[in-house]
Amino acid sequence: MAESEKVEATVPEDVGIDATELASKLDVEEIQLIAEQSLQHLLAWAQSPQFYAQLGLIIAAVIFAYLAAKLVGKNFKAPSEPPQPGSMSKWRGFLFRLKGVLFALFSFVFLGVAVALSNAIVDQSWLIKIAQGLSIVAVIYSISRQFIKSDVVKKFVKWVIIPIAILYVFGWLDDITSYLDSIKLQLGNISFSLYAVARVLIFGSILFWLGRLSNDTGKRYIRKQDKLEVGTREVFAKLFEIFLFLFIFILLLQVMGINLTALAVFGGALGVGLGFGLQSIASNFISGLIILLDRSLTVGDYIELEDGRSGTIRALNMRSTILETFDGKDIMVPNEAFITTSFTNWTHKNKRQRYAIEFQVAYSTDIEKLVGILKEVVASHPKVLSGPLYSEEEQPDAEISGFGESGIDMLIEFWMNAIDDGQNRVGADLNMMIWKALKENDIHFPFPQREVRILNPS
């Protein structure tokens, strides 16, 4: 006879307790009994020599780690406060941040030594291994707190990486991943599990963060190579960016469990998409490569577009080129515009530019005296090219450009080694200097004059 049947035979029917309720009570009593037995075993083990040996090794490892961190930090001369900007500030800043990680690192190392000693002395070390695992969590937290500046990355480490590390330390990670993998969503012939989705989100975020960090670092290193031309550096930087994100995309496909042979089908679909909806994006991307390869544009060139907008090239991106104006605005120009329309590059081959100033003086002016005054005034400006180092064509010049109805038209031409705008507003300075010089020499600007003849005085 089954146990439930025996219980039903011994309990009167009018009591109102069925076999299921009684069995559940017996299960609770059994769980309590197991918990009490486990607690007794734990207390007995906590009083054993093996426990005290491992606890002593953990305490010794922590003490040695503290002393080692103090000693190394003292010999490295790590600053006790954040360094001020200046010489060797980056290196001193690294030492300052490293000072906050040394204790966790040495704890992990000395606990590893304690594991070997415990296995040799008491033939067990699971308590020390747990402590060593927690030291790994401390290392991750210290590194994120000291070296990571992004708040988003810090929160990702705090709420994703550290919990995963804790689960791994206590041996619960495999059970949880198995449970998440058992929860699946079926969409036709494609099956997704919660574990697969979580894995893609976690590793995808890490890959793209590392990709962006590597991209910025790599392009910064390439652009610092002064031995290469600016255009060549931009080409290498762009190719580095393309291959890096292509590599990250392939790694992400591997994490998702997608076979690379499926890329053939994906490539065909992508080709159809480029032919229809993504045609403009592909055109701008290819135009950007053409611009970099033919070196018609480089960072720092001053560009004037066909519609009159102008600015200095600040960045050449995959889709567009950024022009920075002198009034602090950014103009996003699609790369295709530089291939299909005309534009003026003021500073690509030669940064020297010629400018002109036009005005009128009265017909009673001594022009020979005026020409000498104008040449002297223009040449006195520090940003105007003048002197024996420059050719005759580049010297400041003043001449008569025509005869107007009210006065003589004067033309001043000068060269400068920059664009006359922004920080180099030479034209405005020269207008003020010319006005002061004409006023000092009693030279007048003409007013509109009309001669009226009366043919019939009566």
C-alpha positions as CSV (number, residue, x, y, z in Angstrom):
1,M,0.0,0.0,0.0
2,A,1.3,3.5,-0.9
3,E,2.2,6.0,1.8
4,S,-0.6,8.3,1.0
5,E,-3.1,5.4,1.3
6,K,-1.7,4.6,4.8
7,V,-2.2,8.2,5.8
8,E,-5.8,8.2,4.6
9,A,-6.5,5.0,6.5
10,T,-5.3,6.5,9.8
11,V,-7.0,9.9,9.5
12,P,-10.7,10.1,10.1
13,E,-12.8,11.4,7.3
14,D,-14.5,14.2,9.4
15,V,-11.2,15.9,10.2
16,G,-11.2,17.6,6.7
17,I,-7.5,17.1,5.8
18,D,-6.9,15.2,2.6
19,A,-3.8,13.2,1.6
20,T,-2.4,16.0,-0.6
21,E,-2.3,18.6,2.2
22,L,-0.7,16.1,4.6
23,A,1.9,15.1,2.0
24,S,2.8,18.8,1.5
25,K,3.2,19.2,5.2
26,L,5.5,16.2,5.2
27,D,7.6,17.8,2.4
28,V,8.0,21.0,4.4
29,E,9.1,18.9,7.4
30,E,11.5,17.1,5.3
31,I,13.0,20.3,3.9
32,Q,13.3,21.7,7.4
33,L,15.1,18.5,8.5
34,I,17.5,18.8,5.5
35,A,18.2,22.4,6.4
36,E,18.9,21.6,10.0
37,Q,21.2,18.8,9.0
38,S,23.0,21.0,6.6
39,L,23.4,23.7,9.2
40,Q,24.8,21.2,11.6
41,H,27.3,20.0,9.0
42,L,28.3,23.6,8.3
43,L,28.8,24.4,12.0
44,A,30.8,21.2,12.4
45,W,33.0,22.1,9.4
46,A,33.3,25.7,10.7
47,Q,34.9,24.2,13.9
48,S,37.3,21.9,11.9
49,P,41.0,22.5,11.3
50,Q,40.4,22.7,7.6
51,F,38.2,25.8,8.0
52,Y,40.6,27.6,10.3
53,A,43.5,26.8,8.0
54,Q,41.7,28.3,4.9
55,L,40.5,31.3,6.9
56,G,44.0,31.9,8.2
57,L,45.4,31.7,4.6
58,I,42.7,34.2,3.4
59,I,43.5,36.7,6.1
60,A,47.3,36.3,5.4
61,A,46.8,36.8,1.7
62,V,44.7,40.0,2.3
63,I,47.4,41.4,4.7
64,F,50.2,40.6,2.2
65,A,48.2,42.2,-0.6
66,Y,47.7,45.3,1.4
67,L,51.4,45.6,2.3
68,A,52.4,44.9,-1.3
69,A,50.0,47.6,-2.7
70,K,51.5,50.1,-0.2
71,L,55.0,49.2,-1.1
72,V,54.5,49.3,-4.9
73,G,52.5,52.5,-4.7
74,K,55.3,54.1,-2.7
75,N,58.1,53.0,-5.1
76,F,56.0,54.1,-8.2
77,K,55.6,57.5,-6.6
78,A,52.0,57.5,-7.4
79,P,50.4,60.9,-6.5
80,S,48.0,61.0,-3.6
81,E,45.8,63.5,-5.4
82,P,44.7,63.8,-9.0
83,P,47.5,65.4,-11.0
84,Q,47.2,68.9,-12.5
85,P,47.5,69.4,-16.3
86,G,51.0,69.8,-17.4
87,S,54.2,67.8,-18.2
88,M,53.8,64.0,-17.7
89,S,50.2,64.5,-16.5
90,K,48.9,61.5,-18.4
91,W,51.5,59.2,-16.9
92,R,50.9,60.5,-13.4
93,G,47.2,60.2,-13.9
94,F,47.6,56.6,-14.9
95,L,49.7,55.9,-11.7
96,F,47.1,57.7,-9.6
97,R,44.3,55.5,-11.1
98,L,46.4,52.4,-10.9
99,K,46.9,53.0,-7.2
100,G,43.2,52.2,-6.6
101,V,43.5,48.8,-8.4
102,L,46.7,47.5,-6.8
103,F,45.1,46.0,-3.6
104,A,42.5,44.0,-5.6
105,L,45.2,42.8,-8.0
106,F,47.5,41.7,-5.3
107,S,44.6,40.0,-3.4
108,F,43.9,37.9,-6.5
109,V,47.6,36.9,-6.8
110,F,48.2,36.1,-3.1
111,L,44.9,34.2,-2.9
112,G,46.1,32.1,-5.8
113,V,49.2,31.2,-3.8
114,A,46.9,30.4,-0.8
115,V,45.0,28.0,-2.9
116,A,48.1,26.0,-3.7
117,L,49.2,26.1,0.0
118,S,45.8,24.9,1.2
119,N,45.7,22.0,-1.2
120,A,49.1,20.9,0.1
121,I,48.3,21.3,3.8
122,V,44.6,20.3,4.3
123,D,43.9,18.9,0.8
124,Q,41.0,21.3,0.1
125,S,40.7,25.0,-0.9
126,W,37.1,25.7,-2.0
127,L,36.7,28.5,0.6
128,I,39.8,30.2,-0.7
129,K,38.7,29.8,-4.3
130,I,35.4,31.6,-3.4
131,A,37.5,34.4,-1.9
132,Q,39.7,34.5,-5.0
133,G,36.6,34.7,-7.2
134,L,35.3,37.6,-5.2
135,S,38.7,39.3,-5.6
136,I,38.2,39.1,-9.4
137,V,34.9,40.9,-9.0
138,A,36.8,43.5,-6.9
139,V,39.4,43.9,-9.7
140,I,36.6,44.4,-12.3
141,Y,34.9,47.0,-10.1
142,S,38.1,48.8,-9.4
143,I,39.1,49.0,-13.0
144,S,35.7,50.3,-14.1
145,R,35.7,52.9,-11.3
146,Q,39.3,54.1,-11.9
147,F,39.8,53.8,-15.7
148,I,36.4,54.0,-17.4
149,K,35.0,57.5,-17.8
150,S,31.8,56.7,-19.6
151,D,28.8,56.5,-17.2
152,V,27.0,54.1,-19.6
153,V,30.0,51.7,-19.6
154,K,30.2,51.9,-15.8
155,K,26.6,51.0,-15.4
156,F,27.0,48.1,-17.9
157,V,29.9,46.8,-15.8
158,K,28.0,47.3,-12.6
159,W,24.7,45.6,-13.6
160,V,25.9,43.0,-16.2
161,I,29.6,42.1,-15.9
162,I,29.9,42.0,-12.1
163,P,26.7,39.9,-11.6
164,I,27.9,37.4,-14.2
165,A,31.3,37.2,-12.4
166,I,29.5,36.6,-9.1
167,L,27.4,33.8,-10.6
168,Y,30.5,32.2,-12.0
169,V,32.4,32.4,-8.7
170,F,29.6,30.5,-6.8
171,G,29.1,28.0,-9.7
172,W,25.6,29.1,-10.5
173,L,26.3,30.4,-14.0
174,D,26.0,27.1,-15.8
175,D,22.6,26.4,-14.2
176,I,21.2,29.8,-15.0
177,T,22.4,29.6,-18.6
178,S,20.9,26.2,-19.0
179,Y,17.6,27.4,-17.7
180,L,17.6,30.5,-20.0
181,D,18.5,28.3,-22.9
182,S,15.5,26.1,-22.2
183,I,13.1,29.1,-22.7
184,K,12.8,29.3,-26.5
185,L,10.7,31.3,-29.0
186,Q,9.9,29.6,-32.3
187,L,9.3,31.8,-35.4
188,G,8.8,29.4,-38.3
189,N,12.1,27.5,-38.8
190,I,14.0,29.9,-36.6
191,S,14.4,29.3,-32.9
192,F,15.5,31.9,-30.4
193,S,16.3,31.3,-26.7
194,L,16.6,33.8,-23.9
195,Y,20.2,32.8,-23.5
196,A,21.0,33.5,-27.1
197,V,19.3,36.9,-27.0
198,A,21.2,37.8,-23.8
199,R,24.5,36.6,-25.2
200,V,24.0,38.7,-28.4
201,L,23.1,41.8,-26.4
202,I,26.0,41.5,-24.0
203,F,28.7,40.5,-26.4
204,G,27.4,42.9,-29.1
205,S,27.5,45.8,-26.7
206,I,31.1,44.9,-25.7
207,L,32.2,44.4,-29.3
208,F,30.8,47.8,-30.5
209,W,32.2,49.6,-27.5
210,L,35.6,48.1,-28.1
211,G,35.2,48.8,-31.8
212,R,34.5,52.5,-31.2
213,L,37.3,52.8,-28.8
214,S,39.8,51.0,-31.1
215,N,38.5,53.1,-34.0
216,D,39.1,56.4,-32.2
217,T,42.6,55.2,-31.0
218,G,43.6,53.8,-34.4
219,K,42.6,56.9,-36.4
220,R,44.2,59.2,-33.9
221,Y,47.5,57.2,-34.2
222,I,47.3,57.2,-38.0
223,R,46.7,61.0,-38.2
224,K,49.7,61.6,-36.0
225,Q,52.1,60.1,-38.6
226,D,53.6,63.4,-39.9
227,K,55.7,61.5,-42.5
228,L,52.6,60.8,-44.5
229,E,50.6,63.4,-46.4
230,V,47.3,64.6,-44.9
231,G,45.3,62.9,-47.7
232,T,47.1,59.6,-47.3
233,R,46.5,59.6,-43.6
234,E,42.8,60.2,-44.1
235,V,42.7,57.3,-46.6
236,F,44.4,54.9,-44.2
237,A,42.2,56.1,-41.3
238,K,39.0,55.5,-43.4
239,L,40.2,52.0,-44.5
240,F,41.0,51.1,-40.9
241,E,37.5,52.1,-39.8
242,I,35.9,50.1,-42.6
243,F,37.9,46.9,-42.0
244,L,37.5,47.2,-38.2
245,F,33.7,47.4,-38.2
246,L,33.6,44.6,-40.9
247,F,35.6,42.4,-38.5
248,I,33.3,43.3,-35.6
249,F,30.3,42.5,-37.8
250,I,31.7,39.0,-38.6
251,L,32.4,38.4,-34.9
252,L,28.9,39.4,-34.0
253,L,27.5,36.9,-36.6
254,Q,29.6,34.2,-35.0
255,V,28.2,35.1,-31.6
256,M,24.7,34.9,-33.0
257,G,25.5,31.5,-34.4
258,I,24.9,32.5,-38.0
259,N,26.8,30.5,-40.5
260,L,29.1,32.7,-42.7
261,T,27.8,30.8,-45.8
262,A,24.5,32.6,-45.2
263,L,26.3,35.8,-46.1
264,A,25.9,35.0,-49.8
265,V,22.2,35.2,-49.5
266,F,22.5,38.3,-47.3
267,G,24.9,39.9,-49.8
268,G,22.3,39.4,-52.6
269,A,19.6,40.9,-50.4
270,L,21.9,43.8,-49.6
271,G,22.6,44.3,-53.3
272,V,18.9,44.7,-54.0
273,G,18.6,47.1,-51.1
274,L,21.4,49.2,-52.3
275,G,19.8,49.3,-55.7
276,F,16.6,50.8,-54.3
277,G,16.5,52.3,-50.9
278,L,20.2,52.6,-50.0
279,Q,21.4,54.0,-53.3
280,S,22.1,57.4,-51.9
281,I,24.0,56.0,-48.9
282,A,26.2,53.8,-51.2
283,S,26.8,56.7,-53.5
284,N,28.0,58.9,-50.7
285,F,30.2,56.2,-49.3
286,I,31.9,55.5,-52.6
287,S,32.2,59.2,-53.3
288,G,34.0,59.6,-50.0
289,L,36.5,56.9,-51.0
290,I,37.0,58.6,-54.4
291,I,37.6,62.0,-52.6
292,L,40.2,60.4,-50.3
293,L,42.0,58.6,-53.1
294,D,42.2,61.4,-55.6
295,R,43.2,63.8,-52.8
296,S,41.0,66.7,-54.1
297,L,40.0,67.4,-50.5
298,T,41.9,67.2,-47.2
299,V,41.2,68.2,-43.7
300,G,41.9,71.9,-43.2
301,D,41.0,73.0,-46.8
302,Y,38.8,76.1,-47.1
303,I,35.9,75.2,-49.4
304,E,33.3,77.4,-51.1
305,L,30.3,75.5,-52.4
306,E,28.4,76.3,-55.6
307,D,25.5,77.8,-53.5
308,G,27.8,80.2,-51.8
309,R,28.3,78.4,-48.5
310,S,31.9,78.1,-47.3
311,G,33.9,76.7,-44.4
312,T,37.0,74.8,-43.4
313,I,36.9,71.0,-43.7
314,R,36.9,69.6,-40.1
315,A,36.2,65.9,-40.8
316,L,35.8,63.5,-43.8
317,N,33.3,60.9,-42.7
318,M,32.0,57.8,-44.5
319,R,28.7,59.5,-45.5
320,S,29.4,63.3,-45.4
321,T,32.0,66.0,-45.1
322,I,31.8,68.5,-42.2
323,L,32.6,72.1,-43.1
324,E,33.1,74.4,-40.0
325,T,32.3,78.0,-40.6
326,F,34.0,81.0,-38.9
327,D,30.8,81.7,-37.0
328,G,30.8,78.3,-35.2
329,K,28.4,76.4,-37.4
330,D,28.9,72.9,-39.0
331,I,27.7,72.3,-42.5
332,M,27.0,68.7,-43.3
333,V,27.7,68.2,-47.1
334,P,27.0,64.8,-48.7
335,N,30.2,63.4,-50.3
336,E,28.3,63.0,-53.6
337,A,28.0,66.8,-53.8
338,F,31.8,67.1,-54.3
339,I,31.7,64.6,-57.2
340,T,28.6,65.9,-59.1
341,T,28.8,69.7,-58.5
342,S,31.6,72.2,-58.7
343,F,33.2,73.9,-55.7
344,T,36.2,76.1,-55.0
345,N,39.1,74.9,-52.9
346,W,40.9,78.1,-51.7
347,T,43.8,76.5,-49.8
348,H,44.4,73.0,-51.2
349,K,47.7,73.7,-53.0
350,N,48.5,77.2,-51.9
351,K,47.2,79.0,-48.8
352,R,48.3,82.4,-50.1
353,Q,45.3,84.4,-51.2
354,R,44.9,87.8,-53.0
355,Y,42.3,90.3,-52.0
356,A,41.1,93.7,-53.2
357,I,39.7,96.8,-51.7
358,E,37.9,99.4,-53.8
359,F,36.8,102.9,-53.0
360,Q,36.6,106.4,-54.5
361,V,38.4,109.7,-53.8
362,A,37.6,113.2,-55.0
363,Y,38.9,114.4,-58.4
364,S,40.9,117.1,-56.6
365,T,43.1,114.5,-54.8
366,D,46.8,114.2,-55.5
367,I,46.8,110.6,-56.8
368,E,50.6,110.2,-56.8
369,K,50.7,111.1,-53.1
370,L,47.7,108.9,-52.4
371,V,49.2,105.8,-54.0
372,G,52.3,106.1,-51.8
373,I,50.2,106.5,-48.7
374,L,48.0,103.5,-49.5
375,K,51.0,101.2,-50.2
376,E,52.6,102.2,-47.0
377,V,49.5,101.7,-44.9
378,V,48.7,98.3,-46.4
379,A,52.3,97.0,-46.1
380,S,52.3,98.0,-42.4
381,H,49.7,95.4,-41.5
382,P,51.5,92.3,-40.0
383,K,49.5,89.7,-41.9
384,V,49.9,91.3,-45.3
385,L,52.7,89.8,-47.4
386,S,55.3,92.5,-48.0
387,G,59.1,93.0,-48.0
388,P,62.1,91.6,-49.8
389,L,61.2,88.0,-49.1
390,Y,58.3,88.1,-51.5
391,S,58.1,88.7,-55.3
392,E,57.0,91.9,-56.9
393,E,53.7,90.4,-57.8
394,E,53.0,89.7,-54.2
395,Q,53.8,93.2,-52.9
396,P,50.8,95.5,-51.9
397,D,49.7,97.6,-54.8
398,A,47.4,100.6,-55.3
399,E,46.2,101.9,-58.7
400,I,43.5,103.7,-60.5
401,S,40.8,101.3,-61.6
402,G,38.5,103.8,-63.4
403,F,36.9,107.2,-63.4
404,G,33.4,107.5,-61.8
405,E,30.7,110.1,-62.1
406,S,31.6,111.6,-58.7
407,G,35.2,110.6,-58.1
408,I,38.3,108.5,-59.0
409,D,38.0,104.7,-58.5
410,M,40.9,103.3,-56.5
411,L,41.9,99.7,-56.3
412,I,44.2,98.2,-53.6
413,E,45.5,94.6,-54.0
414,F,47.3,92.6,-51.3
415,W,48.3,89.1,-50.6
416,M,48.0,87.2,-47.3
417,N,48.9,83.7,-46.1
418,A,45.3,82.8,-45.0
419,I,41.6,83.3,-45.5
420,D,40.4,86.9,-44.9
421,D,37.8,85.9,-42.3
422,G,37.5,84.6,-38.7
423,Q,40.7,85.2,-36.9
424,N,42.3,86.9,-40.0
425,R,39.9,89.8,-40.7
426,V,42.6,91.8,-42.5
427,G,40.2,93.5,-44.8
428,A,38.3,95.2,-42.0
429,D,41.5,96.3,-40.3
430,L,42.8,97.8,-43.6
431,N,39.5,99.7,-44.2
432,M,39.9,101.4,-40.7
433,M,43.7,102.1,-41.3
434,I,42.9,103.6,-44.8
435,W,40.2,105.8,-43.4
436,K,42.5,107.1,-40.7
437,A,45.3,107.8,-43.2
438,L,43.0,109.7,-45.6
439,K,41.6,111.7,-42.8
440,E,45.1,112.7,-41.5
441,N,46.1,113.7,-45.0
442,D,43.0,115.7,-45.7
443,I,41.8,113.4,-48.5
444,H,38.1,113.3,-49.0
445,F,35.6,110.8,-50.3
446,P,33.4,112.3,-53.0
447,F,29.7,113.0,-52.7
448,P,27.4,112.4,-55.6
449,Q,27.7,115.5,-57.9
450,R,25.4,116.7,-60.7
451,E,25.8,119.7,-63.0
452,V,22.6,121.5,-63.9
453,R,22.6,123.9,-66.9
454,I,19.7,126.4,-67.5
455,L,19.4,126.7,-71.3
456,N,16.8,129.5,-71.2
457,P,17.5,131.9,-68.4
458,S,14.2,133.9,-69.1
